[in-house]
Amino acid sequence: MAKLMFGMNQSLDGYVDYQAFSPGPKLFRHFIGQSDGLAGSLYGRRMYEIMRYWDDDQPGWGADEHAFAAAWRKNPKWVVSRTLTSVGPNATLITGDLGAAVRTLKAERDGEIEVAGPVLAHGLTELGLIDEYRIYLHPVVLGHGDPFFAGPRPPLRLASHDEVDEGVLRLSYVPA
């Protein structure tokens, strides 16, 4: 059975904003390794549209960008949306009952499935389907953006913590 993991970069004041700060080279390589080992990714529409950037090689990319793009492209993706009518390569659109679709997905797969996007994570949290929350805590204060938790915080227990880059902590929580 697959495990759903929601993880994102977060500011000290609890916000996620991919345009306000980004991972340094060491953390980016960590994300390459993580992506390479995933059983797939589950996206909300907005986050999927942002990540489509990795579908096509870009001028000026270095080896790390090419490695991340290769890992992202090979992984199956499931996109939850009420407005999209089609999705790109290696992706499946989920338009119906989110809970039923994700329960089936978890039952049919092994390994980790990444959940991307705080709004989708909120819906999955309410359904009790997220197995782990990974906060990559950066030493910045944004004062705005989307909060990591888009709704009430579930009761959580710290499972592990480690420094994955200079000043960046990975905090892993599981439902209590």
Stockholm file with secondary structure:
# STOCKHOLM 1.0

chainA/1-176         MAKLMFGMNQSLDGYVDYQAFSPGPKLFRHFIGQSDGLAGSLYGRRMYEIMRYWDDDQPGWGADEHAFAAAWRKNPKWVVSRTLTSVGPNATLITGDLGAAVRTLKAERDGEIEVAGPVLAHGLTELGLIDEYRIYLHPVVLGHGDPFFAGPRPPLRLASHDEVDEGVLRLSYVPA
#=GR chainA/1-176 SS CCEEEEEEEECTTSEECTTTCCCCHHHHHHHHHHHHTCSEEEEEHHHHHHHGGGGSCCTTCCHHHHHHHHHHHHSCEEEECSSCSCCCTTEEEECSCHHHHHHHHHHHCCSEEEEECHHHHHHHHHTTCCCEEEEEECSCCCSCSEESSSSSCCCEEEEEEEEEETTEEEEEEEEC
#=GC SS_cons         CCEEEEEEEECTTSEECTTTCCCCHHHHHHHHHHHHTCSEEEEEHHHHHHHGGGGSCCTTCCHHHHHHHHHHHHSCEEEECSSCSCCCTTEEEECSCHHHHHHHHHHHCCSEEEEECHHHHHHHHHTTCCCEEEEEECSCCCSCSEESSSSSCCCEEEEEEEEEETTEEEEEEEEC
//
